[in-house]
Amino acid sequence: MAMPNCSRDPSLGARTILAALNAADLPALERALDCSLGALPPFPDLPAGQVERLELLWAVASELRRALHRVQRGLSRHLEGAETMLALLRHLARTPPISVASKAV
């Protein structure tokens, strides 16, 4: 089932994940990860740059989910790779989204 606030906008997806992390809101983080992980496969109507950004967001969300599961199962005491994931999320969040309307025809 699609989440009501899910978007194919990688900037919005990254900002949503970051907001959930900053708020230490695990249910919101899980919802944001679900949305980001549900954004693929790429859609043919999106510009290549946006598809690449969605793929990066998917990869970061996937790794963040794996790191969370390791912590929840007691296999790790911290989110492994957190600094890298946060840097990538911040990069995606501050880059303006590519408008579908500006796609070259």
C-alpha positions as CSV (number, residue, x, y, z in Angstrom):
1,M,0.0,0.0,0.0
2,A,1.4,3.4,-1.0
3,M,2.1,5.9,1.8
4,P,-0.1,9.0,1.5
5,N,2.9,11.4,1.5
6,C,5.2,9.4,-0.7
7,S,6.8,11.3,-3.6
8,R,9.1,10.7,-6.5
9,D,11.0,13.8,-5.5
10,P,14.4,12.6,-4.1
11,S,14.9,16.0,-2.3
12,L,11.7,15.6,-0.4
13,G,12.4,12.0,0.4
14,A,15.8,12.9,1.8
15,R,14.4,15.8,3.8
16,T,11.7,13.5,5.3
17,I,14.2,10.9,6.4
18,L,16.5,13.6,7.9
19,A,13.5,15.1,9.7
20,A,12.6,11.8,11.2
21,L,16.2,11.1,12.3
22,N,16.5,14.6,13.8
23,A,13.2,14.1,15.7
24,A,14.3,10.6,16.8
25,D,10.9,9.4,15.6
26,L,11.3,5.7,14.7
27,P,7.8,5.2,13.3
28,A,8.2,8.3,11.0
29,L,11.6,7.1,10.0
30,E,10.2,3.7,9.0
31,R,7.4,5.4,7.0
32,A,10.0,7.6,5.3
33,L,12.2,4.6,4.5
34,D,9.2,2.7,3.1
35,C,8.4,5.6,0.8
36,S,11.9,5.9,-0.4
37,L,12.3,2.2,-1.0
38,G,9.0,2.1,-2.8
39,A,10.1,4.9,-5.3
40,L,11.7,2.4,-7.7
41,P,11.7,1.1,-10.3
42,P,12.4,4.3,-12.3
43,F,9.6,5.7,-14.3
44,P,10.1,6.4,-18.0
45,D,8.6,9.9,-17.7
46,L,11.3,11.2,-15.3
47,P,14.5,12.9,-16.4
48,A,17.7,10.8,-16.1
49,G,19.1,13.0,-13.4
50,Q,16.0,12.6,-11.2
51,V,16.1,8.8,-11.8
52,E,19.8,8.7,-10.7
53,R,18.9,10.8,-7.6
54,L,16.0,8.4,-6.8
55,E,18.4,5.4,-7.2
56,L,20.8,7.1,-4.7
57,L,18.0,7.8,-2.3
58,W,16.9,4.1,-2.6
59,A,20.5,2.9,-1.9
60,V,20.8,5.1,1.1
61,A,17.4,4.2,2.5
62,S,18.2,0.5,1.9
63,E,21.5,0.7,3.8
64,L,19.9,2.8,6.6
65,R,17.2,0.2,7.0
66,R,19.8,-2.6,7.2
67,A,21.8,-0.6,9.8
68,L,18.7,0.0,11.9
69,H,17.8,-3.7,11.8
70,R,21.3,-4.6,13.0
71,V,20.9,-2.2,15.9
72,Q,17.4,-3.5,16.7
73,R,18.6,-7.1,16.7
74,G,21.6,-6.3,19.0
75,L,24.1,-7.0,16.3
76,S,25.6,-3.5,16.5
77,R,25.5,-0.7,19.1
78,H,25.5,2.1,16.5
79,L,24.3,2.9,13.0
80,E,27.1,1.7,10.9
81,G,27.9,4.0,8.0
82,A,25.7,6.8,9.5
83,E,28.1,9.6,8.7
84,T,28.2,8.6,5.0
85,M,24.4,8.1,4.8
86,L,23.8,11.4,6.5
87,A,26.1,13.2,4.1
88,L,24.4,11.7,1.1
89,L,20.9,12.5,2.5
90,R,22.0,16.1,3.1
91,H,23.3,16.4,-0.4
92,L,20.1,15.1,-1.9
93,A,18.0,17.3,0.4
94,R,19.7,20.5,-0.6
95,T,19.8,19.9,-4.3
96,P,16.7,21.3,-5.9
97,P,14.4,18.7,-7.4
98,I,14.3,18.4,-11.2
99,S,10.9,19.3,-12.6
100,V,9.2,16.7,-14.8
101,A,7.9,19.6,-16.8
102,S,11.4,20.7,-17.7
103,K,12.3,17.4,-19.3
104,A,13.8,17.8,-22.7
105,V,11.5,16.5,-25.5
